[in-house]
Amino acid sequence: MAKPLTDGERRKQISVRGLAGLGDVAEVRKSFNRHLHFTLVKDRNVATRRDYYLALAHTVRDHLVGRWIRTQQRYYERDPKRIYYLSLEFYMGRTLQNTMVNLGLQNACDEAIYQLGLDLEELEEIEEDAGLGNGGLGRLAACFLDSMATLGLAAYGYGIRYEFGIFNQKIVNGWQVEEADDWLRYGNPWEKARPEYMLPVHFYGRVEHSPEGVRWLDTQVVLAMPYDTPVPGYKNDTVNTMRLWSAKAPNDFKLHDFNVGGYIEAVLDRNLAENISRVLYPNDNFFEGKELRRFKSSKFGCRDPVRTSFETFPDKVAIQLNDTHPALAIPELMRILVDVEKVDWDKAWEITKKTCAYTNHTVLPEALERWPVSMFEKLLPRHLDIIYAINQRHLDHVAALFPGDVDRLRRMSVIEEGDCKRINMAHLCVIGSHAVNGVARIHSEIVRQSVFKDFYELEPEKFQNKTNGITPRRWLLLCNPGLAETIVERIGEGFLTDLSQLKKLLPLVGDEALIRDVAQVKQENKVKFSAFLEKQYGVKVNPSSMFDVHVKRIHEYKRQLLNCLHVVTLYNRIKKDPTQAFVPRTVMIGGKAAPGYHMAKKIIKLVTSIGDIINHDPIVGDRLKVIFLENYRVSLAEKVIPAADLSQQISTAGTEASGTGNMKFMLNGALTIGTMDGANVEMAEEAGAENLFIFGLRVEDVEALDRKGYNAHEYYDRLPELRQAVDQINGGFFSPREPDCFKDVVNMLLNHDRFKVFADYEAYVACQARVDQLYRNPKEWTKKVIRNIACSGKFSSDRTITEYAHDIWGAEPPALQTPPPSLPRD
């Protein structure tokens, strides 16, 4: 087979996306050489690979700065409504290639770097991922920033600049081991520290009520230092800002009592304050009530002294809370309005509600944030007072509407009574917001009918749906240039900013040339990923096998165990009759487990153990391989997603709020095997259920089974292939040196499996047989692929953000574009 073109070679063939002008190439070379010269220390005359990367990063950054300044200037002059997207996670990945793509500089950089005898892809690999997120929620925030800039909204991402992001995952003897992610070790060329905007944040202290108002006294101050990162829109000269805050101890931090010993102690104690922004908590869909998590990211907005009337504040500012993590923005805004600006309570509450909106991301009870009141009393006494006052007025309102319904008051209170009094942050968010949304239609329905049922009955108009989306710039143009080009050749490049235009591919589903091109791009991506796997992990895979991919955080509800049972079943079928014709598969499972989540870590060990047995069984050969993808992260997703044939989205119906990986696979030409959960429901609706592999219990079936009582033993007793697989796992067949290794996993599956793995096993295995059957017919498979791509337009984050802007923020994207820095200003 011919060696596939590198992405660089393919980009050189692409004329449609704008040939690199010679002037651009010369300019990039000149700038690169200048940066290389000045960034090299004088006594070093040999440049390292990292020096080359940094020189290129600075060259590209130069192209951002003028546009960034111009954009912010325009916002200042035109004073549009500002949107503050508050999120404790922004899972950005790498910045270099995304910036080149969005500025239309990729071809020029590619050519310039090539002329200098370097390889662009090699330099891109040097950049660390900015891993300031756990998974879907943090990556959604990153896609949203890209869309808000591309739509020209005056939007700001506000969050925390963690010194250590999500841990690096190493697999040692089949087990996950965590390593600190020291992503800032070599500096970050994309951020700009803004010490001139440093703000004090108060903790501890006491509250004093007097006729002049309320004062919060004797507090300890931690300084919040902002770092700004530019966020470029796609080829529209708009550059927005992501502002991440870092905790700094003030210079007088506890230095009052200084004798000689005390001085050293006091300087060392600065770490206690600065620990606030030290590390991302590595929990996904799980709440852990630790004090450090409560750093306020609720510093917003223009403190323009001209604006003294707060009546119009909600016309000028929208604050979106990405889950409950930034919930303290609500009492903090109340504190500023009431205590600092002396606005009366009712007016302040009206302003706060009109300004804030809340996005719910999960229905799992263990994920809901419930903070001990005792912690608030100590750490944020004024905010606790404000929360009590908010809750009292809220309960008075409910009591007036439902007299005598004490149980309803208990259910709807922000304060949960009990052994340990707690604050229910989701209730605070619902009460303090004018809009509450779920992230896929089925999830928003569950939010209304179950999670916030009482609140929905109180204010039904507050509740909305905003189905998640992904940015087609990173998740198609950047990661899959071959497929992007194939599409551009057929329908032009308008789809990159209006993904619904992919519908224009529908009449071409049967087009022989398109079928050939789409299949060829997929094969090239698979060959390229196979080479990567061999180079990185020393694993050899068969690129003509079906690439069956299951990548996401490891969690019982995402049911990596169901995938394991299918793999073991396939293995047993091959062993039983090796002469039978099997569709060769390479099953890839990847994702991180929260360090304290023991079952999730066991699941990783099970996957690696199953792989150890299957991959070394000569009877199996290369008909079945099981690979655990170590350290799954944004930059690895960009490699594996374009190479996937089959996308596994198999959570128990009613547990995955939306999912966004599902959308990335659909856009990149994989077919989906999945349950009717999250956005899978809308994907099936867009593409036609017959063009996905849908199986298993629906939400209603899960509820019915809960009422009846789920009994895993029924399935175990009735299904011989399931029983064989479970017995092998239980008996140590896959862990011969540690026969009892997986007894607790099997015990969970048989006796307390909340996610009903066995109930969907039979339907899943049968559905996988349909996958095999279609894969045997490459042409029909590829036609379904094209149909899926053509129907994925709804799942652009541009569409999602347009809906937020119109329905929640009251800020329409402007018609006017930012003029490029080279043009004179009007």
HELIX and SHEET records of a PDB file:
HELIX    1   1 ASP A    7  GLN A   13  1                                   7    
HELIX    2   2 LEU A   22  THR A   39  1                                  18    
HELIX    3   3 ARG A   49  ARG A   78  1                                  30    
HELIX    4   4 LEU A   96  LEU A  103  1                                   8    
HELIX    5   5 GLN A  106  GLN A  115  1                                  10    
HELIX    6   6 LEU A  120  GLU A  124  1                                   5    
HELIX    7   7 GLY A  136  THR A  150  1                                  15    
HELIX    8   8 PRO A  195  TYR A  197  5                                   3    
HELIX    9   9 VAL A  260  GLU A  274  1                                  15    
HELIX   10  10 ASN A  275  SER A  277  5                                   3    
HELIX   11  11 GLU A  291  ARG A  293  5                                   3    
HELIX   12  12 PHE A  313  LYS A  316  1                                   4    
HELIX   13  13 ALA A  329  ARG A  335  1                                   7    
HELIX   14  14 ILE A  336  VAL A  340  3                                   5    
HELIX   15  15 TRP A  345  THR A  355  1                                  11    
HELIX   16  16 PRO A  365  ALA A  367  5                                   3    
HELIX   17  17 VAL A  373  LEU A  379  1                                   7    
HELIX   18  18 PRO A  381  LEU A  401  1                                  21    
HELIX   19  19 VAL A  406  MET A  412  1                                   7    
HELIX   20  20 MET A  425  ILE A  431  1                                   7    
HELIX   21  21 ARG A  441  ILE A  446  1                                   6    
HELIX   22  22 VAL A  447  VAL A  451  3                                   5    
HELIX   23  23 LYS A  453  LEU A  458  1                                   6    
HELIX   24  24 PRO A  460  LYS A  462  5                                   3    
HELIX   25  25 PRO A  472  PRO A  472  1                                   1    
HELIX   26  26 ARG A  473  LEU A  478  3                                   6    
HELIX   27  27 PRO A  481  ILE A  491  1                                  11    
HELIX   28  28 GLY A  494  LEU A  496  5                                   3    
HELIX   29  29 LEU A  499  LEU A  508  5                                  10    
HELIX   30  30 GLU A  512  TYR A  537  1                                  26    
HELIX   31  31 GLU A  556  LYS A  558  5                                   3    
HELIX   32  32 GLN A  560  LYS A  576  1                                  17    
HELIX   33  33 HIS A  598  ILE A  614  1                                  17    
HELIX   34  34 GLY A  621  ARG A  623  5                                   3    
HELIX   35  35 VAL A  634  VAL A  640  1                                   7    
HELIX   36  36 ILE A  641  ALA A  643  5                                   3    
HELIX   37  37 GLY A  661  LEU A  667  1                                   7    
HELIX   38  38 ASN A  680  ALA A  687  1                                   8    
HELIX   39  39 ALA A  689  ASN A  691  5                                   3    
HELIX   40  40 VAL A  699  LYS A  708  1                                  10    
HELIX   41  41 ALA A  712  ARG A  718  1                                   7    
HELIX   42  42 PRO A  720  GLY A  731  1                                  12    
HELIX   43  43 LYS A  743  ASN A  751  1                                   9    
HELIX   44  44 VAL A  757  TYR A  775  1                                  19    
HELIX   45  45 PRO A  778  ALA A  790  1                                  13    
HELIX   46  46 GLY A  793  PHE A  795  5                                   3    
HELIX   47  47 SER A  797  TYR A  804  1                                   8    
HELIX   48  48 ALA A  805  TRP A  809  3                                   5    
SHEET    1   A 9 LYS A 192  ALA A 193  0                                        
SHEET    2   A 9 GLN A 220  PRO A 232 -1                                        
SHEET    3   A 9 VAL A 239  LYS A 248 -1                                        
SHEET    4   A 9 ALA A 155  ILE A 160  1                                        
SHEET    5   A 9 ARG A  82  LEU A  86  1                                        
SHEET    6   A 9 VAL A 317  ASN A 322  1                                        
SHEET    7   A 9 CYS A 356  THR A 359  1                                        
SHEET    8   A 9 ALA A 435  GLY A 438  1                                        
SHEET    9   A 9 PHE A 463  ASN A 465  1                                        
SHEET    1   B 2 PHE A  90  GLY A  93  0                                        
SHEET    2   B 2 ALA A 130  LEU A 132 -1                                        
SHEET    1   C 2 ASN A 168  VAL A 172  0                                        
SHEET    2   C 2 TRP A 175  GLU A 179 -1                                        
SHEET    1   D 3 LYS A 192  ALA A 193  0                                        
SHEET    2   D 3 GLN A 220  PRO A 232 -1                                        
SHEET    3   D 3 LEU A 199  PHE A 203 -1                                        
SHEET    1   E 2 ARG A 206  SER A 210  0                                        
SHEET    2   E 2 GLY A 213  LEU A 217 -1                                        
SHEET    1   F 3 ARG A 370  PRO A 372  0                                        
SHEET    2   F 3 ARG A 422  ASN A 424 -1                                        
SHEET    3   F 3 ILE A 415  GLU A 416 -1                                        
SHEET    1   G 6 LEU A 624  LEU A 629  0                                        
SHEET    2   G 6 ARG A 585  GLY A 590  1                                        
SHEET    3   G 6 MET A 546  VAL A 551  1                                        
SHEET    4   G 6 LEU A 646  GLN A 649  1                                        
SHEET    5   G 6 LEU A 671  GLY A 674  1                                        
SHEET    6   G 6 PHE A 693  ILE A 694  1                                        
END                                                                             
